[in-house]
């Protein structure tokens, strides 16, 4: 694994870089791109409910014997995360599998040493021992299947099961990473407001904690940005504007709206994406609050 939000290197011995809020914001903006592109990709296929029903599509083993009784999606996700677990992806504090740890192999690479505030030093490979999470995997899956798929995809079955679940897995992993970055943001806020946060925590003042981590102006800026990205990504007008910028003959414009992007040509509804991103930010805040409630106070 390359550098992550906490500044770890691929070597098991590394210097811990102080958490930097600007760097984290840059990473969150890049994750917006990944998530919105993922929305566009998944939206081209129908909902394909058969891919998510246990045993609806038989997964054959050696000799033709059925070896997996879950859904096509579950099989794809589990096998994908087994490979990533072996490559120590899930030893990073911002990475959480959807597959229980008891089903995943141990990493084949040396363990990275993370700060104990982000990762308990005695944490072992068990399902519910992630520090403070502060793991929102169940909530993310509920959000994805109840809100994301029905909002993005038309009803029906086009039999593109492989393509659909490939998009699904990439999307839920990107959503998980974005939401779990809340731990890093929470750690920065804790370091800047130690005494206040300790008082709020001691008083179990959930309203005070939520108020401290909520920045309405920042949230509105994020929503405006993701709506604009939803309009532009994959929009023929946007692609034509890029083509125009690359040609020396500017008179040969291929756009139909005097250089403006027609929102009606967007691949996904920008207002729908804004609503989905409101939920993403809410899940991120839940991770932050849980982290702040469970973080050790001995430093």
C-alpha positions as CSV (number, residue, x, y, z in Angstrom):
1,X,0.0,0.0,0.0
2,X,1.3,3.4,-0.9
3,X,0.9,6.5,1.2
4,X,-2.4,6.9,3.0
5,X,-4.0,9.7,4.9
6,X,-1.8,9.2,7.9
7,X,1.4,9.4,5.9
8,X,2.5,5.8,6.0
9,X,5.0,4.4,3.5
10,X,4.9,0.9,2.0
11,X,7.8,-0.1,4.3
12,X,6.8,-1.5,7.7
13,X,9.2,1.1,9.3
14,X,8.1,4.6,8.6
15,X,8.0,8.0,10.2
16,X,4.4,9.1,11.2
17,X,3.6,12.4,9.5
18,X,1.4,14.8,11.4
19,X,-2.2,14.9,10.2
20,X,-2.7,17.7,7.8
21,X,-6.3,19.0,7.2
22,X,-5.5,20.6,3.8
23,X,-4.0,17.3,2.6
24,X,-7.1,15.4,3.8
25,X,-9.4,17.9,2.1
26,X,-7.5,17.3,-1.2
27,X,-8.0,13.6,-0.7
28,X,-11.7,14.0,0.0
29,X,-12.1,16.1,-3.2
30,X,-10.4,13.3,-5.2
31,X,-12.7,10.8,-3.7
32,X,-15.6,12.9,-4.9
33,X,-14.4,12.3,-8.4
34,X,-14.1,8.5,-7.8
35,X,-17.6,8.3,-6.3
36,X,-19.3,10.4,-9.0
37,X,-17.6,8.6,-11.8
38,X,-18.7,5.4,-10.1
39,X,-22.3,6.6,-10.0
40,X,-22.1,7.3,-13.7
41,X,-20.7,3.9,-14.5
42,X,-23.3,2.0,-12.4
43,X,-26.2,4.1,-13.8
44,X,-25.7,2.6,-17.3
45,X,-27.0,-0.8,-16.1
46,X,-30.3,-1.7,-14.7
47,X,-30.9,-2.6,-11.0
48,X,-30.5,-6.3,-11.8
49,X,-31.9,-7.7,-8.5
50,X,-31.0,-11.3,-9.4
51,X,-27.3,-10.4,-8.7
52,X,-28.2,-9.7,-5.1
53,X,-30.4,-12.6,-4.2
54,X,-28.8,-15.6,-2.4
55,X,-28.4,-18.6,-4.7
56,X,-30.2,-17.0,-7.6
57,X,-27.1,-17.4,-9.7
58,X,-25.2,-20.6,-8.8
59,X,-21.5,-20.3,-8.2
60,X,-19.8,-23.5,-9.3
61,X,-16.7,-25.0,-7.7
62,X,-14.3,-27.7,-8.9
63,X,-16.2,-30.5,-10.6
64,X,-19.3,-28.5,-10.9
65,X,-20.2,-28.6,-7.2
66,X,-21.9,-25.5,-5.7
67,X,-19.5,-24.0,-3.2
68,X,-21.1,-20.6,-2.4
69,X,-24.7,-20.2,-1.4
70,X,-24.7,-16.4,-1.2
71,X,-25.5,-13.9,-3.9
72,X,-23.4,-13.2,-7.0
73,X,-22.6,-9.8,-5.5
74,X,-21.5,-11.4,-2.2
75,X,-19.2,-13.9,-3.9
76,X,-17.6,-11.1,-6.0
77,X,-17.1,-8.9,-3.0
78,X,-15.7,-11.6,-0.7
79,X,-13.2,-12.8,-3.3
80,X,-12.1,-9.3,-4.1
81,X,-11.6,-8.4,-0.4
82,X,-9.6,-11.6,0.2
83,X,-7.0,-10.4,-2.3
84,X,-6.9,-6.9,-0.8
85,X,-6.6,-8.3,2.7
86,X,-3.6,-10.4,1.8
87,X,-2.0,-7.2,0.4
88,X,-2.7,-5.6,3.9
89,X,-5.2,-3.0,2.6
90,X,-7.3,-3.4,5.7
91,X,-4.5,-2.8,8.2
92,X,-4.8,0.9,7.3
93,X,-7.2,2.9,9.6
94,X,-9.1,4.3,6.7
95,X,-9.8,1.0,5.1
96,X,-12.5,-1.4,6.3
97,X,-13.7,-4.5,4.6
98,X,-17.4,-5.5,4.3
99,X,-16.4,-9.1,4.7
100,X,-16.0,-10.3,8.3
101,X,-12.3,-10.6,9.2
102,X,-12.7,-14.3,10.1
103,X,-13.2,-14.9,6.4
104,X,-10.2,-13.0,5.3
105,X,-6.5,-14.1,5.1
106,X,-3.8,-12.5,7.1
107,X,-1.6,-10.0,5.2
108,X,1.4,-11.5,3.5
109,X,3.3,-8.2,3.9
110,X,4.9,-6.9,7.1
111,X,2.5,-5.1,9.5
112,X,2.5,-1.3,9.5
113,X,2.8,0.5,12.8
114,X,0.0,3.0,13.1
115,X,-0.4,5.6,15.9
116,X,-2.4,3.9,18.7
117,X,-4.9,6.7,18.7
118,X,-6.0,5.6,15.3
119,X,-5.5,1.9,15.8
120,X,-5.5,0.1,19.1
121,X,-2.1,-1.6,19.6
122,X,-3.7,-4.9,20.7
123,X,-6.1,-5.0,17.8
124,X,-6.4,-8.5,16.3
125,X,-8.2,-9.9,13.3
126,X,-11.7,-9.9,14.7
127,X,-14.8,-8.3,13.1
128,X,-15.7,-5.6,15.5
129,X,-12.4,-4.3,17.0
130,X,-11.7,-1.4,14.6
131,X,-10.7,1.6,16.7
132,X,-13.6,3.9,17.3
133,X,-15.4,3.4,14.2
134,X,-16.0,3.8,13.9
135,X,-16.8,1.2,11.2
136,X,-19.9,2.1,9.2
137,X,-19.9,-0.9,6.9
138,X,-23.4,-2.0,7.7
139,X,-24.8,1.5,7.3
140,X,-23.0,1.9,4.0
141,X,-24.5,-1.3,2.5
142,X,-27.9,-0.2,3.7
143,X,-27.5,3.2,2.1
144,X,-26.2,1.7,-1.1
145,X,-29.0,-0.8,-1.6
146,X,-31.9,1.3,-0.3
147,X,-30.9,4.7,-1.7
148,X,-28.0,4.6,-4.2
149,X,-29.1,1.8,-6.6
150,X,-32.8,2.8,-6.8
151,X,-31.8,6.4,-7.3
152,X,-29.3,5.7,-10.1
153,X,-30.6,2.7,-12.0
154,X,-33.8,1.9,-13.8
155,X,-35.8,-1.1,-12.6
156,X,-35.4,-4.3,-14.5
157,X,-32.8,-6.9,-15.5
158,X,-30.4,-6.5,-18.4
159,X,-28.3,-9.6,-17.3
160,X,-25.1,-7.5,-17.0
161,X,-24.5,-9.0,-13.6
162,X,-20.7,-9.0,-13.8
163,X,-20.5,-5.4,-15.0
164,X,-23.0,-4.3,-12.3
165,X,-21.3,-5.9,-9.4
166,X,-17.9,-4.8,-10.5
167,X,-19.2,-1.2,-10.4
168,X,-20.9,-2.0,-7.0
169,X,-17.8,-3.2,-5.3
170,X,-15.7,-0.3,-6.5
171,X,-18.3,2.1,-5.4
172,X,-19.0,0.8,-1.9
173,X,-15.2,0.6,-1.3
174,X,-14.8,4.2,-2.4
175,X,-17.8,5.2,-0.2
176,X,-16.3,3.4,2.8
177,X,-12.9,5.1,2.3
178,X,-14.5,8.5,2.0
179,X,-16.8,8.0,5.1
180,X,-14.0,6.4,7.2
181,X,-11.7,9.4,6.5
182,X,-13.9,11.0,9.2
183,X,-11.6,9.4,11.8
184,X,-8.7,11.4,10.5
185,X,-10.7,14.6,10.5
186,X,-11.9,13.9,14.0
187,X,-8.4,13.3,15.2
188,X,-7.3,16.7,13.9
189,X,-10.2,18.4,15.6
190,X,-9.5,16.5,18.8
191,X,-5.9,17.8,18.8
192,X,-7.1,21.4,18.3
193,X,-9.9,21.3,20.9
194,X,-8.7,18.7,23.5
195,X,-10.2,20.3,26.6
196,X,-13.5,21.2,25.0
197,X,-14.0,17.8,23.5
198,X,-13.1,16.1,26.8
199,X,-15.8,18.2,28.5
200,X,-18.4,17.4,25.8
201,X,-17.5,13.7,26.0
202,X,-17.7,13.6,29.8
203,X,-21.1,15.3,29.7
204,X,-22.2,13.0,26.9
205,X,-23.2,16.1,25.0
206,X,-24.1,14.7,21.6
207,X,-25.5,17.9,20.4
208,X,-22.4,19.8,21.4
209,X,-20.2,17.2,19.6
210,X,-22.3,17.4,16.5
211,X,-22.2,21.2,16.5
212,X,-18.4,21.2,16.8
213,X,-17.8,19.0,13.8
214,X,-20.5,20.5,11.6
215,X,-19.6,23.3,9.2
216,X,-22.7,24.3,7.2
217,X,-20.8,26.6,4.8
218,X,-18.3,23.9,4.0
219,X,-21.1,21.3,3.5
220,X,-23.0,23.6,1.1
221,X,-19.8,24.2,-0.9
222,X,-19.3,20.4,-1.2
223,X,-22.9,19.9,-2.3
224,X,-22.6,22.6,-5.0
225,X,-19.3,21.1,-6.2
226,X,-20.7,17.5,-6.5
227,X,-23.8,18.8,-8.3
228,X,-21.6,20.6,-10.8
229,X,-19.5,17.5,-11.3
230,X,-22.6,15.4,-11.8
231,X,-23.7,17.7,-14.6
232,X,-20.3,17.7,-16.3
233,X,-19.0,14.1,-16.0
234,X,-20.0,12.2,-19.1
235,X,-22.1,15.1,-20.5
236,X,-21.7,15.3,-24.3
237,X,-21.5,19.1,-24.0
238,X,-18.6,18.9,-21.6
239,X,-16.8,16.5,-23.8
240,X,-17.3,18.7,-26.8
241,X,-15.9,21.7,-24.9
242,X,-12.8,19.7,-24.3
243,X,-12.6,18.8,-28.0
244,X,-13.0,22.5,-28.8
245,X,-10.2,23.5,-26.4
246,X,-7.9,21.0,-28.2
247,X,-8.5,22.3,-31.7
248,X,-6.8,25.3,-33.2
249,X,-10.0,26.2,-35.2
250,X,-12.2,27.6,-32.4
251,X,-14.8,28.6,-35.0
252,X,-15.6,24.9,-35.5
253,X,-17.4,24.6,-32.1
254,X,-19.2,21.3,-31.4
255,X,-21.3,22.6,-28.5
256,X,-24.9,23.6,-29.0
257,X,-25.2,26.1,-26.2
258,X,-22.5,28.8,-26.8
259,X,-20.0,27.0,-24.7
260,X,-22.4,26.2,-21.9
261,X,-23.2,22.7,-20.6
262,X,-26.8,21.6,-20.9
263,X,-27.9,20.1,-17.6
264,X,-30.5,18.0,-19.3
265,X,-27.8,16.0,-21.0
266,X,-26.2,14.9,-17.7
267,X,-25.8,11.1,-17.4
268,X,-27.1,11.3,-13.8
269,X,-29.4,13.8,-12.1
270,X,-27.3,16.4,-10.2
271,X,-30.1,16.9,-7.6
272,X,-30.2,13.2,-6.9
273,X,-26.4,13.1,-6.4
274,X,-26.6,16.1,-4.1
275,X,-29.2,14.2,-1.9
276,X,-27.0,11.1,-1.9
277,X,-24.0,13.1,-0.9
278,X,-25.9,14.6,2.0
279,X,-26.2,11.1,3.4
280,X,-22.5,10.4,2.7
281,X,-21.6,13.5,4.8
282,X,-24.1,12.4,7.6
283,X,-22.5,9.0,7.7
284,X,-19.1,10.7,7.9
285,X,-20.2,12.8,10.9
286,X,-21.5,9.6,12.6
287,X,-18.0,8.1,12.2
288,X,-16.4,11.3,13.6
289,X,-18.7,11.3,16.7
290,X,-18.2,7.7,17.4
291,X,-14.4,8.1,17.1
292,X,-14.4,11.1,19.5
293,X,-16.5,9.1,22.0
294,X,-14.2,6.1,21.9
295,X,-10.8,7.7,21.4
296,X,-8.3,7.1,24.3
297,X,-7.8,10.2,26.4
298,X,-4.4,9.3,27.9
299,X,-2.4,11.6,25.6
